[in-house]
Structures are given as C-alpha cells and as structure tokens.
Amino acid sequence: MTLLSTFRQLVKEMQRSEAEGYQQASLSEQKVDGEDFIQTDVCPKAGDFILDLGCGTGELSAYLAKLVGPKGKIIGVDPDEERIQLAKESHSQIENLSFVEGSAINFPGIGAEVYDIIFSNHALHWMSNKQQVFNNMFDSLKVGGKVAVQYMSYLPLFDYNAYVLLNPENAERIFRLFHLESKTKIERYCLSAGFEIIRSFDTHCKGLVFETVQELLEWQWSGTYGVFDPSLVTEERLQKYLAPYTDEDGKLSLDFRGTKHEKVTASRLKAVKKDKEHS
Ligand SMILES: C[S@@+](CC[C@H](N)C(=O)[O-])C[C@H]1O[C@@H](n2cnc3c(N)ncnc32)[C@H](O)[C@@H]1O
C-alpha cells in the first residue's frame, strides 16, 4: 500500500469531523507548546479567573482549570461551533470550567475588568483587527491583570509547502484563513492598548513532530477547517513534498522542533495592565 492510499483509507475509516480531527492532532502539537507556555510564562495562581481566547477544543482550558483549583475559574471562548461543542462534551466533569461560543470581539466579561489573566494559545494569528483585540483584552482585565499570548508571526515552510505543493488548487483559500503579523506590530498593538510589556520573545516550537505522514496530513486538514483537501494529494505531489524530509536511506523524519529541518519558532508575549497612576 502506498503512503497515499493508506492516508485515504484512514480518512475514510475515521469518519470524524474536523473538530474531532483537530482535537486529536492538537494533543501532540499545540497542547505540548501550550502547556510549556503556561508552566514557564503564564504561571497562573490558585483562585485566578482566566479567559482562554480561541480555546479550540479546550484541552489547555482544562489544564488551566486544574492549576487554578476550585476557587479559580476558566472560561474558554471560540467562534467554531463544533469545537466549542466538543470542548463542552469532553470536559463536562470539570466544575470550574465553562465554554462559550464567541470571539475576540464578543466574549463574556468584555470591557468589565474581571479577568486576572487573558490567555491565548496559537489563536492570535487567526484573528483580524488585532488592535481591537488588544483593546478588548485590556478593557476586560482587572488592574494588575496579565495578557499571555503565544502566536505565529509567519507561516512555517513545512506548512507553506504543504499548501502549495499538495493543495495548489486550494492554497490561496488556505492563505486567506491566516492573519499573520510581525512581532513588532503585535507589540505595537499591545502597547497602544495601554499594556506594559513584561516579555516578548521567540521560542522553538516543542510539539511539532509528526510520527507519520498521515498524522501530518490530518493536521493540515483539521487545522484549516477542512480547506486543505486530502483528496487532492497525489502520490507524485506527496513525493515532491516529502523529499527534503527523507534521508539517503529513504528514512523519513517529520520533526520541525528545530533539531533536523526547519527551526520553527512561535512568539510569546506577556504584558500587564498597570494601575494608571503607577504606569
Ligand atoms: C490553532 S487553534 C488553537 C486552539 C487552542 N488555543 C489550542 O492551543 O489548542 C486557533 C483557534 O482560534 C480560533 N479563532 C479564530 N478566530 C478567532 C477569533 N476572532 N476570536 C477568537 N478565537 C478565534 C479558531 O476557531 C481556533 O479554534
């Protein structure tokens, strides 16, 4: 069986929605990066009230809920109806966690200075009008509250090539899904909203390793809300795409954490809403 027919078979057999595919794929990718970000930079405290903006299927919201304990509370917000539904079903047993369909311009507590932390993992680059997004976050945090955002400021080459080489028919549509902006611009939006930046830096992605081609293709499919179409991937296209990741002995390595091929980096930003008198 070729790689491609194996993948086709997998897609046929799984019969799962993009949201379910996303949930599965993100467990080994964005969840790894997100948990690292939470542990090293976000550092939530027991009792914190946190908004997880662009929570997807809620795995990190659930992790945050555990960290803030029973006196804390997490609200996960995402505009994707299916992902929010799946988040609710998957984490219904966690009492201090709730999920709401919404967005960066429409979420519970907007403008009400109620949150201790507004957290967002790999979602900012999906949002347009980022100045508005930062203004909303600022107005929704308590004085002394923090915003902690991990985002992409560019499209990694392995993603770019996947769209262009494996899905040329849909590449333009896929590119239009993203709202990528430089770190300098993001910092400017953050400062203009009134925040004081504590840290803004790039870090190697820690979760970007795919065990199989199927896993990588499923990631592309579910991560683009199904716009990346596996049925357009031909054997010839796949061979061209995989060539840089294959050594002389034919061994494939789909590891993008910075050890072998591309060193994919994400940007992290942590900023505080200071009391006006002390800023
Ligand atoms: C790559 S996923 C990340 C999900 C989750 N934070 C994680 O780390 O697994 C990006 C999420 O941002 C959401 N999103 C897109 N536009 C948004 C907006 N304007 N406001 C809030 N969330 C948005 C998407 O629906 C998607 O679930």
The ligand as an SDF file (V2000), in Angstrom:
LIG
                    3D

 27 29  0  0  0  0  0  0  0  0999 V2000
   -4.9400   26.7770   16.1520 C   0  0  0  0  0  0  0  0  0  0  0  0
   -6.3870   26.8660   17.1130 S   0  0  0  0  0  0  0  0  0  0  0  0
   -5.7390   26.8910   18.7810 C   0  0  0  0  0  0  0  0  0  0  0  0
   -6.7070   26.3150   19.7760 C   0  0  0  0  0  0  0  0  0  0  0  0
   -6.2200   26.2090   21.2030 C   0  0  0  0  0  0  0  0  0  0  0  0
   -5.9180   27.5090   21.7660 N   0  0  0  0  0  0  0  0  0  0  0  0
   -5.0010   25.3110   21.2800 C   0  0  0  0  0  0  0  0  0  0  0  0
   -3.9200   25.8000   21.5970 O   0  0  0  0  0  0  0  0  0  0  0  0
   -5.1350   24.0950   21.0270 O   0  0  0  0  0  0  0  0  0  0  0  0
   -6.9150   28.5250   16.8710 C   0  0  0  0  0  0  0  0  0  0  0  0
   -8.3180   28.7690   17.3730 C   0  0  0  0  0  0  0  0  0  0  0  0
   -8.6030   30.1620   17.2700 O   0  0  0  0  0  0  0  0  0  0  0  0
   -9.9740   30.2890   16.9740 C   0  0  0  0  0  0  0  0  0  0  0  0
  -10.2710   31.6330   16.4280 N   0  0  0  0  0  0  0  0  0  0  0  0
  -10.2430   32.0340   15.1430 C   0  0  0  0  0  0  0  0  0  0  0  0
  -10.6380   33.3110   15.0380 N   0  0  0  0  0  0  0  0  0  0  0  0
  -10.9260   33.7490   16.2900 C   0  0  0  0  0  0  0  0  0  0  0  0
  -11.4080   34.9770   16.8400 C   0  0  0  0  0  0  0  0  0  0  0  0
  -11.6490   36.0270   16.0660 N   0  0  0  0  0  0  0  0  0  0  0  0
  -11.6020   35.0590   18.1620 N   0  0  0  0  0  0  0  0  0  0  0  0
  -11.3360   34.0100   18.9680 C   0  0  0  0  0  0  0  0  0  0  0  0
  -10.8920   32.8080   18.5030 N   0  0  0  0  0  0  0  0  0  0  0  0
  -10.6820   32.6770   17.1820 C   0  0  0  0  0  0  0  0  0  0  0  0
  -10.2250   29.1640   15.9890 C   0  0  0  0  0  0  0  0  0  0  0  0
  -11.5930   28.8330   15.8640 O   0  0  0  0  0  0  0  0  0  0  0  0
   -9.3750   28.0480   16.5570 C   0  0  0  0  0  0  0  0  0  0  0  0
  -10.0840   27.1400   17.3440 O   0  0  0  0  0  0  0  0  0  0  0  0
  1  2  1  0
  2  3  1  0
  2 10  1  0
  3  4  1  0
  4  5  1  0
  5  6  1  0
  5  7  1  0
  7  8  2  0
  7  9  1  0
 10 11  1  0
 11 12  1  0
 11 26  1  0
 12 13  1  0
 13 14  1  0
 13 24  1  0
 14 15  1  0
 14 23  1  0
 15 16  2  0
 16 17  1  0
 17 18  1  0
 17 23  2  0
 18 19  1  0
 18 20  2  0
 20 21  1  0
 21 22  2  0
 22 23  1  0
 24 25  1  0
 24 26  1  0
 26 27  1  0
M  CHG  2   2   1   9  -1
M  END
$$$$
